[in-house]
Amino acid sequence: MSTFLKDLSIRIKILGPVSILGIMMVLVGVMGQISMGSIMQESSDISTNYIAGIESVSEIRSSYQSLRRVAFAHIVASNSHNSELMGNLDTEGKELRSAVESAVGAYQSVTKDDAQRQAAEQFSSSFSAYMEVWDEILQNSNSGNIDAASELANTELRERGTAITTSLTQMSESLSSGVEKAVVAQEETYKFSRTLIFIFIGIGVLVFAFTVWVSWTWCVKRLININKQLRDIIRSVEEGHGDLTKRVQSFCKDEVATLSASINVFIETLHTIMGEINVSSTSLAGIVQRVSQKVDVTNASSADISTTMENLSASMEEVAATVENIKGNVEQADTDIIVLSEESQKLSDYADGMQERAKKMETDAKENSK
């Protein structure tokens, strides 16, 4: 069981029993409705069919007894030559016959089994035979044949009445049996429903206890354990001596185990990153040391460069002074050159004048020689 639940998904572990509880609740509701419907049907049969049948039998019995009374009363009225009473009795007999036939029809409309239908058919047959004798008695009584009417009333009518009484007893017994069966069916339905509800309640309690056990053992307890392990790792890290080689332990293959594996991957990644940071820090310390050494060398070189720059600056100042002297000399030379140029121009002009005068004197000399 534990091996099976260990690798089972949490959704199935929790939703499975919860779904079973929900299905059981629906089944209890459906069975309750069915049982209540069955009980209501039996109650309806008792109240509408059987009670109506019993009332019909009671009305038949009362009308039948009244018919017998009418027969004897008619004989007595005929003997006393009371025509009015005889007419009233004839009318009452017809009404009583109609009432019996209506009651028999009402009884047949509510019959539920073969025994009740057979009892109704038996009564109809017996009542038809009874009414044949009854009609014959009234015919003899109306014709004044009192002895024959009395003989029929005391012999055949009594015998036919016994058969009717037997049929009515059978009808009453079939109705009583039907009522008893309906009551028994109600009791059995109630007992079945109560037993079924108790069974569902017992199963529900077991499923609920199983759900609580599964939730605590395979979900809540494991989450609490994982949380404790993770808090211990985080606390040790906060205190400055955390061991990132520790891992969250989980021996299942469900969602909680997946969560544990994800946490372990995170811790492993963090451990790797911290290791890389340590290596990088060591390399950075070496780089800083080398940079510091180079800075020292650079500082020394900067001092030499500063001295050289100072010497260079002094040399540049001397060069600048020399350049200024050269500039002055150049300006003086420019002035001298300009003066020399002017003098040279004058000399050239003078030479040109002299040349012109020489040409003129040569010309004059040639003219004079002629």
The 8 nearest C-alpha neighbors of each residue, nearest first, counted from 0:
[[1, 3, 2, 4, 5, 6, 7, 213],
 [2, 0, 4, 3, 5, 6, 217, 7],
 [3, 1, 5, 0, 4, 6, 7, 251],
 [2, 4, 0, 1, 5, 6, 7, 251],
 [5, 3, 7, 1, 2, 6, 0, 12],
 [4, 6, 2, 251, 3, 7, 1, 252],
 [7, 5, 252, 251, 4, 253, 3, 8],
 [8, 6, 4, 5, 253, 9, 3, 12],
 [7, 9, 253, 11, 10, 12, 6, 254],
 [10, 8, 12, 11, 13, 253, 254, 7],
 [9, 11, 8, 14, 13, 12, 15, 7],
 [10, 12, 15, 14, 8, 9, 13, 7],
 [13, 11, 9, 10, 15, 14, 8, 213],
 [14, 12, 10, 15, 11, 16, 9, 17],
 [13, 15, 17, 11, 10, 16, 18, 12],
 [14, 16, 11, 18, 17, 13, 12, 19],
 [17, 15, 19, 18, 14, 210, 13, 206],
 [16, 18, 14, 20, 19, 15, 21, 13],
 [19, 17, 21, 15, 20, 16, 14, 22],
 [18, 20, 16, 22, 17, 21, 23, 15],
 [21, 19, 17, 23, 18, 22, 24, 203],
 [20, 22, 18, 24, 19, 23, 17, 25],
 [23, 21, 19, 25, 24, 20, 26, 18],
 [22, 24, 26, 20, 25, 21, 27, 19],
 [23, 25, 27, 21, 26, 22, 20, 28],
 [24, 26, 28, 22, 23, 27, 29, 21],
 [27, 25, 23, 29, 28, 24, 30, 22],
 [28, 26, 24, 30, 25, 29, 31, 23],
 [27, 29, 31, 25, 26, 30, 32, 24],
 [30, 28, 26, 32, 31, 27, 25, 33],
 [31, 29, 33, 27, 32, 28, 26, 34],
 [32, 30, 28, 34, 29, 33, 27, 35],
 [31, 33, 35, 29, 30, 34, 36, 28],
 [32, 34, 30, 36, 31, 35, 29, 37],
 [35, 33, 37, 31, 36, 32, 30, 38],
 [34, 36, 38, 32, 37, 33, 39, 31],
 [37, 35, 39, 33, 34, 38, 32, 40],
 [36, 38, 40, 34, 39, 35, 33, 41],
 [39, 37, 35, 41, 185, 40, 36, 42],
 [38, 40, 42, 36, 37, 41, 35, 43],
 [41, 39, 43, 37, 38, 42, 36, 44],
 [42, 40, 44, 38, 43, 39, 181, 45],
 [43, 41, 39, 45, 44, 40, 46, 38],
 [42, 44, 40, 46, 41, 45, 47, 39],
 [45, 43, 48, 41, 42, 47, 46, 40],
 [44, 46, 49, 42, 43, 48, 47, 50],
 [45, 47, 43, 50, 44, 42, 48, 49],
 [48, 46, 44, 43, 51, 45, 50, 49],
 [49, 47, 44, 109, 51, 50, 45, 52],
 [48, 50, 45, 52, 51, 174, 53, 47],
 [49, 51, 53, 46, 52, 48, 47, 45],
 [50, 52, 54, 48, 49, 53, 47, 55],
 [53, 51, 49, 55, 106, 50, 54, 48],
 [52, 54, 50, 56, 55, 51, 49, 57],
 [55, 53, 57, 51, 52, 56, 58, 50],
 [54, 56, 52, 58, 102, 53, 57, 106],
 [57, 55, 59, 53, 58, 54, 60, 52],
 [56, 58, 54, 60, 55, 59, 53, 61],
 [57, 59, 55, 61, 56, 60, 62, 54],
 [60, 58, 56, 62, 99, 57, 61, 63],
 [59, 61, 63, 57, 58, 62, 56, 64],
 [60, 62, 58, 64, 59, 63, 57, 65],
 [63, 61, 65, 59, 64, 60, 95, 58],
 [64, 62, 66, 60, 65, 61, 59, 67],
 [65, 63, 67, 61, 66, 62, 60, 68],
 [64, 66, 68, 62, 63, 67, 69, 61],
 [67, 65, 69, 63, 68, 64, 92, 62],
 [66, 68, 70, 64, 65, 69, 63, 71],
 [67, 69, 65, 71, 66, 70, 72, 64],
 [68, 70, 66, 72, 67, 71, 73, 65],
 [71, 69, 67, 73, 68, 72, 66, 74],
 [70, 72, 74, 68, 73, 69, 75, 67],
 [73, 71, 69, 75, 74, 70, 68, 76],
 [74, 72, 76, 70, 71, 75, 85, 69],
 [73, 75, 77, 71, 72, 140, 76, 78],
 [74, 76, 72, 78, 73, 77, 79, 71],
 [77, 75, 73, 81, 79, 78, 74, 80],
 [78, 76, 80, 74, 79, 75, 140, 73],
 [77, 79, 75, 76, 80, 74, 145, 143],
 [78, 80, 76, 77, 81, 75, 74, 82],
 [79, 81, 77, 78, 82, 76, 85, 75],
 [82, 80, 76, 84, 79, 83, 77, 85],
 [83, 81, 85, 84, 80, 86, 77, 76],
 [84, 82, 86, 85, 81, 87, 88, 76],
 [83, 85, 87, 86, 82, 81, 88, 76],
 [84, 86, 82, 88, 83, 87, 73, 76],
 [87, 85, 89, 83, 88, 84, 82, 90],
 [86, 88, 84, 90, 89, 85, 91, 83],
 [87, 89, 91, 85, 90, 86, 92, 84],
 [90, 88, 86, 92, 87, 91, 85, 93],
 [91, 89, 87, 93, 88, 92, 86, 94],
 [90, 92, 88, 94, 93, 89, 95, 87],
 [93, 91, 95, 89, 90, 94, 88, 66],
 [92, 94, 96, 90, 91, 95, 97, 89],
 [95, 93, 91, 97, 92, 96, 98, 90],
 [94, 96, 98, 92, 97, 93, 62, 91],
 [97, 95, 93, 99, 98, 94, 92, 100],
 [96, 98, 94, 100, 95, 99, 101, 93],
 [99, 97, 95, 101, 96, 100, 102, 94],
 [100, 98, 102, 59, 96, 101, 97, 103],
 [99, 101, 103, 97, 102, 98, 104, 96],
 [102, 100, 104, 98, 99, 103, 97, 105],
 [103, 101, 105, 55, 99, 104, 100, 59],
 [104, 102, 106, 100, 105, 101, 99, 107],
 [103, 105, 101, 107, 106, 102, 100, 108],
 [106, 104, 102, 108, 103, 107, 101, 55],
 [107, 105, 103, 52, 104, 108, 109, 55],
 [106, 108, 104, 110, 109, 105, 103, 119],
 [109, 107, 105, 106, 110, 104, 48, 103],
 [110, 108, 48, 107, 106, 111, 52, 105],
 [109, 111, 107, 115, 108, 112, 116, 106],
 [112, 110, 109, 115, 113, 116, 177, 48],
 [113, 111, 114, 115, 110, 116, 177, 117],
 [112, 114, 116, 115, 117, 111, 110, 118],
 [115, 113, 117, 116, 112, 118, 173, 170],
 [114, 116, 118, 113, 117, 173, 112, 110],
 [115, 117, 119, 113, 118, 114, 120, 110],
 [116, 118, 120, 114, 119, 115, 113, 121],
 [117, 119, 115, 121, 170, 116, 120, 169],
 [120, 118, 116, 122, 117, 121, 123, 115],
 [121, 119, 117, 123, 122, 118, 116, 124],
 [122, 120, 118, 124, 119, 123, 117, 125],
 [121, 123, 166, 125, 119, 124, 120, 126],
 [124, 122, 126, 120, 121, 125, 127, 119],
 [123, 125, 121, 127, 122, 126, 120, 128],
 [126, 124, 122, 128, 127, 123, 163, 129],
 [125, 127, 129, 123, 128, 124, 122, 130],
 [126, 128, 130, 124, 129, 125, 123, 131],
 [129, 127, 131, 125, 126, 130, 124, 132],
 [128, 130, 126, 159, 132, 127, 131, 125],
 [129, 131, 133, 127, 132, 128, 134, 126],
 [132, 130, 128, 134, 133, 129, 135, 127],
 [131, 133, 135, 129, 130, 134, 156, 136],
 [132, 134, 130, 136, 131, 135, 129, 137],
 [135, 133, 137, 131, 136, 132, 130, 138],
 [134, 136, 138, 132, 133, 137, 139, 131],
 [137, 135, 148, 133, 139, 134, 138, 140],
 [136, 138, 140, 134, 139, 135, 141, 133],
 [139, 137, 135, 141, 140, 136, 142, 134],
 [140, 138, 144, 142, 136, 148, 137, 141],
 [139, 141, 137, 143, 138, 142, 74, 144],
 [140, 142, 138, 143, 139, 137, 77, 144],
 [143, 141, 139, 140, 144, 138, 145, 137],
 [144, 142, 140, 141, 145, 139, 77, 78],
 [145, 143, 139, 140, 142, 147, 146, 148],
 [144, 146, 148, 143, 147, 140, 149, 74],
 [147, 145, 149, 148, 144, 150, 139, 151],
 [146, 148, 150, 149, 145, 144, 151, 139],
 [149, 147, 136, 145, 151, 139, 150, 146],
 [150, 148, 152, 146, 147, 151, 145, 153],
 [151, 149, 147, 153, 148, 152, 146, 154],
 [150, 152, 148, 155, 154, 149, 153, 156],
 [153, 151, 156, 149, 150, 154, 148, 155],
 [154, 152, 150, 151, 157, 149, 156, 155],
 [153, 155, 151, 157, 156, 152, 150, 158],
 [156, 154, 158, 151, 157, 159, 152, 153],
 [155, 157, 152, 159, 158, 154, 160, 151],
 [156, 158, 160, 154, 155, 159, 153, 161],
 [159, 157, 155, 161, 160, 156, 154, 162],
 [158, 160, 156, 162, 129, 161, 157, 155],
 [161, 159, 157, 163, 158, 162, 156, 164],
 [160, 162, 164, 158, 159, 163, 165, 157],
 [163, 161, 165, 159, 160, 164, 166, 125],
 [164, 162, 166, 160, 165, 161, 125, 167],
 [163, 165, 161, 167, 162, 166, 160, 168],
 [164, 166, 162, 168, 163, 167, 161, 169],
 [167, 165, 163, 122, 169, 168, 164, 170],
 [168, 166, 170, 164, 169, 165, 163, 171],
 [167, 169, 165, 171, 166, 170, 172, 164],
 [170, 168, 172, 166, 167, 171, 118, 173],
 [171, 169, 167, 173, 118, 168, 172, 166],
 [172, 170, 168, 174, 169, 173, 175, 167],
 [171, 173, 175, 169, 174, 170, 176, 168],
 [174, 172, 176, 170, 175, 171, 115, 169],
 [175, 173, 177, 171, 176, 172, 49, 178],
 [174, 176, 172, 178, 177, 173, 171, 179],
 [175, 177, 173, 179, 174, 178, 172, 180],
 [178, 176, 174, 180, 175, 179, 173, 181],
 [179, 177, 175, 181, 176, 180, 45, 182],
 [178, 180, 176, 182, 177, 181, 183, 175],
 [179, 181, 183, 177, 178, 182, 184, 176],
 [182, 180, 184, 178, 183, 179, 41, 177],
 [183, 181, 185, 179, 184, 180, 178, 186],
 [182, 184, 180, 186, 185, 181, 179, 187],
 [185, 183, 181, 187, 182, 186, 188, 180],
 [186, 184, 182, 188, 183, 38, 187, 189],
 [185, 187, 183, 189, 184, 188, 190, 182],
 [188, 186, 184, 190, 189, 185, 191, 183],
 [189, 187, 191, 185, 186, 190, 184, 192],
 [188, 190, 186, 192, 187, 191, 193, 185],
 [189, 191, 187, 193, 192, 188, 194, 186],
 [192, 190, 188, 194, 189, 193, 187, 195],
 [191, 193, 195, 189, 190, 194, 188, 196],
 [192, 194, 190, 196, 195, 191, 189, 197],
 [195, 193, 197, 191, 196, 192, 190, 198],
 [196, 194, 198, 192, 197, 193, 191, 199],
 [195, 197, 199, 193, 198, 194, 200, 192],
 [196, 198, 200, 194, 195, 199, 201, 193],
 [199, 197, 195, 201, 196, 200, 194, 202],
 [200, 198, 202, 196, 201, 197, 203, 195],
 [199, 201, 203, 197, 198, 202, 196, 204],
 [202, 200, 198, 204, 203, 199, 197, 205],
 [201, 203, 199, 205, 204, 200, 206, 198],
 [204, 202, 200, 206, 201, 205, 199, 207],
 [203, 205, 207, 201, 202, 206, 208, 200],
 [206, 204, 202, 208, 203, 207, 209, 201],
 [205, 207, 209, 203, 208, 204, 210, 202],
 [208, 206, 210, 204, 209, 205, 203, 211],
 [207, 209, 205, 211, 210, 206, 204, 212],
 [208, 210, 206, 212, 207, 211, 213, 205],
 [211, 209, 207, 213, 208, 212, 16, 214],
 [210, 212, 214, 208, 209, 213, 215, 207],
 [213, 211, 209, 215, 210, 214, 216, 208],
 [214, 212, 210, 216, 217, 215, 211, 209],
 [215, 213, 218, 211, 212, 217, 216, 210],
 [214, 216, 219, 212, 220, 213, 218, 217],
 [217, 215, 213, 220, 212, 214, 218, 219],
 [216, 218, 213, 214, 215, 221, 220, 219],
 [217, 219, 214, 221, 215, 220, 216, 222],
 [220, 218, 215, 222, 221, 214, 223, 216],
 [219, 221, 223, 216, 215, 222, 218, 224],
 [220, 222, 224, 223, 218, 219, 217, 225],
 [221, 223, 225, 219, 224, 220, 226, 218],
 [222, 224, 226, 220, 221, 225, 219, 227],
 [225, 223, 221, 227, 222, 226, 220, 228],
 [226, 224, 222, 228, 227, 223, 221, 229],
 [225, 227, 223, 229, 224, 228, 222, 230],
 [228, 226, 224, 230, 225, 229, 223, 231],
 [229, 227, 225, 231, 230, 226, 247, 224],
 [228, 230, 226, 232, 231, 227, 225, 233],
 [229, 231, 233, 227, 232, 228, 234, 226],
 [232, 230, 234, 228, 229, 233, 235, 227],
 [231, 233, 229, 235, 230, 234, 236, 228],
 [234, 232, 236, 230, 235, 231, 237, 229],
 [235, 233, 237, 231, 236, 232, 230, 238],
 [234, 236, 241, 238, 232, 237, 233, 240],
 [237, 235, 241, 233, 239, 234, 238, 240],
 [238, 236, 234, 239, 235, 233, 241, 240],
 [239, 237, 235, 236, 240, 234, 241, 233],
 [240, 238, 236, 237, 241, 235, 234, 242],
 [241, 239, 235, 236, 238, 242, 237, 234],
 [240, 242, 236, 235, 239, 243, 232, 238],
 [241, 243, 244, 245, 240, 232, 235, 236],
 [242, 244, 245, 270, 241, 266, 267, 232],
 [243, 245, 242, 246, 270, 267, 266, 241],
 [246, 244, 243, 242, 247, 232, 266, 263],
 [245, 247, 263, 248, 244, 266, 243, 228],
 [248, 246, 259, 228, 263, 225, 249, 229],
 [247, 249, 246, 250, 259, 225, 228, 256],
 [250, 248, 256, 251, 259, 247, 255, 225],
 [249, 251, 248, 252, 256, 5, 6, 253],
 [252, 250, 5, 6, 256, 253, 249, 255],
 [251, 253, 6, 256, 5, 257, 254, 250],
 [252, 254, 8, 256, 255, 6, 251, 7],
 [255, 253, 257, 256, 258, 9, 8, 252],
 [256, 254, 258, 257, 253, 259, 222, 218],
 [255, 257, 259, 253, 258, 254, 252, 251],
 [258, 256, 254, 260, 255, 259, 261, 253],
 [257, 259, 255, 261, 256, 260, 254, 262],
 [260, 258, 256, 262, 257, 261, 247, 263],
 [259, 261, 263, 257, 258, 262, 256, 264],
 [262, 260, 264, 258, 263, 259, 257, 265],
 [263, 261, 265, 259, 264, 260, 266, 258],
 [262, 264, 260, 266, 265, 261, 246, 267],
 [265, 263, 267, 261, 262, 266, 268, 260],
 [264, 266, 262, 268, 263, 267, 269, 261],
 [265, 267, 269, 263, 268, 264, 270, 262],
 [268, 266, 270, 264, 269, 265, 263, 271],
 [269, 267, 271, 265, 270, 266, 264, 272],
 [268, 270, 266, 272, 267, 271, 273, 265],
 [269, 271, 267, 273, 268, 272, 243, 266],
 [272, 270, 268, 274, 269, 273, 267, 275],
 [271, 273, 269, 275, 274, 270, 276, 268],
 [272, 274, 276, 270, 275, 271, 269, 277],
 [275, 273, 271, 277, 276, 272, 270, 278],
 [274, 276, 272, 278, 273, 277, 279, 271],
 [275, 277, 273, 279, 274, 278, 280, 272],
 [278, 276, 280, 274, 279, 275, 273, 281],
 [279, 277, 275, 281, 280, 276, 282, 274],
 [278, 280, 276, 282, 277, 281, 283, 275],
 [279, 281, 283, 277, 278, 282, 276, 284],
 [282, 280, 284, 278, 283, 279, 277, 285],
 [283, 281, 279, 285, 284, 280, 286, 278],
 [282, 284, 280, 286, 281, 285, 279, 287],
 [285, 283, 287, 281, 286, 282, 280, 288],
 [286, 284, 288, 282, 283, 287, 289, 281],
 [285, 287, 283, 289, 284, 288, 290, 282],
 [288, 286, 290, 284, 285, 289, 283, 291],
 [289, 287, 291, 285, 290, 286, 284, 292],
 [290, 288, 292, 286, 291, 287, 293, 285],
 [289, 291, 293, 287, 288, 292, 294, 286],
 [292, 290, 294, 288, 289, 293, 287, 295],
 [293, 291, 289, 295, 294, 290, 288, 296],
 [292, 294, 296, 290, 295, 291, 297, 289],
 [293, 295, 297, 291, 292, 296, 298, 290],
 [294, 296, 298, 292, 297, 293, 291, 299],
 [297, 295, 293, 299, 298, 294, 300, 292],
 [296, 298, 294, 300, 295, 299, 301, 293],
 [297, 299, 301, 295, 300, 296, 294, 302],
 [300, 298, 302, 296, 301, 297, 295, 303],
 [299, 301, 297, 303, 302, 298, 304, 296],
 [300, 302, 298, 304, 299, 303, 297, 305],
 [303, 301, 305, 299, 300, 304, 298, 306],
 [304, 302, 300, 306, 305, 301, 307, 299],
 [303, 305, 301, 307, 302, 306, 308, 300],
 [304, 306, 302, 308, 303, 307, 301, 309],
 [307, 305, 309, 303, 308, 304, 310, 302],
 [306, 308, 304, 310, 309, 305, 311, 303],
 [307, 309, 311, 305, 306, 310, 312, 304],
 [308, 310, 312, 306, 311, 307, 305, 313],
 [311, 309, 307, 313, 312, 308, 314, 306],
 [310, 312, 308, 314, 309, 313, 307, 315],
 [311, 313, 309, 315, 310, 314, 308, 316],
 [314, 312, 316, 310, 315, 311, 309, 317],
 [315, 313, 311, 317, 316, 312, 318, 310],
 [314, 316, 318, 312, 313, 317, 319, 311],
 [315, 317, 319, 313, 314, 318, 312, 320],
 [318, 316, 314, 320, 319, 315, 321, 313],
 [317, 319, 315, 321, 316, 320, 322, 314],
 [318, 320, 316, 322, 317, 321, 315, 323],
 [321, 319, 323, 317, 322, 318, 316, 324],
 [322, 320, 318, 324, 323, 319, 325, 317],
 [321, 323, 325, 319, 320, 324, 326, 318],
 [322, 324, 326, 320, 321, 325, 319, 327],
 [325, 323, 327, 321, 326, 322, 328, 320],
 [326, 324, 322, 328, 327, 323, 329, 321],
 [325, 327, 323, 329, 324, 328, 322, 330],
 [328, 326, 324, 330, 325, 329, 331, 323],
 [329, 327, 325, 331, 330, 326, 332, 324],
 [330, 328, 332, 326, 331, 327, 325, 333],
 [329, 331, 333, 327, 328, 332, 326, 334],
 [332, 330, 328, 334, 333, 329, 335, 327],
 [331, 333, 329, 335, 334, 330, 336, 328],
 [332, 334, 330, 336, 331, 335, 329, 337],
 [333, 335, 331, 337, 332, 336, 338, 330],
 [336, 334, 332, 338, 337, 333, 339, 331],
 [335, 337, 339, 333, 338, 334, 340, 332],
 [336, 338, 340, 334, 335, 339, 333, 341],
 [339, 337, 335, 341, 340, 336, 342, 334],
 [340, 338, 336, 342, 341, 337, 343, 335],
 [341, 339, 343, 337, 338, 342, 336, 344],
 [340, 342, 344, 338, 343, 339, 337, 345],
 [341, 343, 345, 339, 344, 340, 346, 338],
 [344, 342, 340, 346, 345, 341, 339, 347],
 [345, 343, 347, 341, 342, 346, 340, 348],
 [344, 346, 348, 342, 347, 343, 349, 341],
 [347, 345, 349, 343, 344, 348, 350, 342],
 [346, 348, 344, 350, 349, 345, 343, 351],
 [349, 347, 345, 351, 346, 350, 344, 352],
 [348, 350, 346, 352, 347, 351, 345, 353],
 [351, 349, 347, 353, 352, 348, 346, 354],
 [350, 352, 354, 348, 349, 353, 347, 355],
 [353, 351, 349, 355, 350, 354, 356, 348],
 [352, 354, 350, 356, 351, 355, 357, 349],
 [355, 353, 357, 351, 352, 356, 350, 358],
 [354, 356, 352, 358, 357, 353, 359, 351],
 [355, 357, 359, 353, 354, 358, 360, 352],
 [358, 356, 354, 360, 359, 355, 353, 361],
 [359, 357, 361, 355, 356, 360, 362, 354],
 [358, 360, 356, 362, 357, 361, 363, 355],
 [359, 361, 363, 357, 362, 358, 364, 356],
 [362, 360, 358, 364, 359, 363, 357, 365],
 [363, 361, 359, 365, 360, 364, 358, 366],
 [362, 364, 360, 366, 361, 365, 359, 367],
 [365, 363, 361, 367, 362, 366, 360, 368],
 [366, 364, 362, 368, 367, 363, 361, 369],
 [367, 365, 363, 364, 368, 369, 362, 361],
 [366, 368, 364, 369, 365, 363, 362, 361],
 [369, 367, 365, 366, 364, 363, 362, 361],
 [368, 367, 366, 365, 364, 363, 362, 361]]
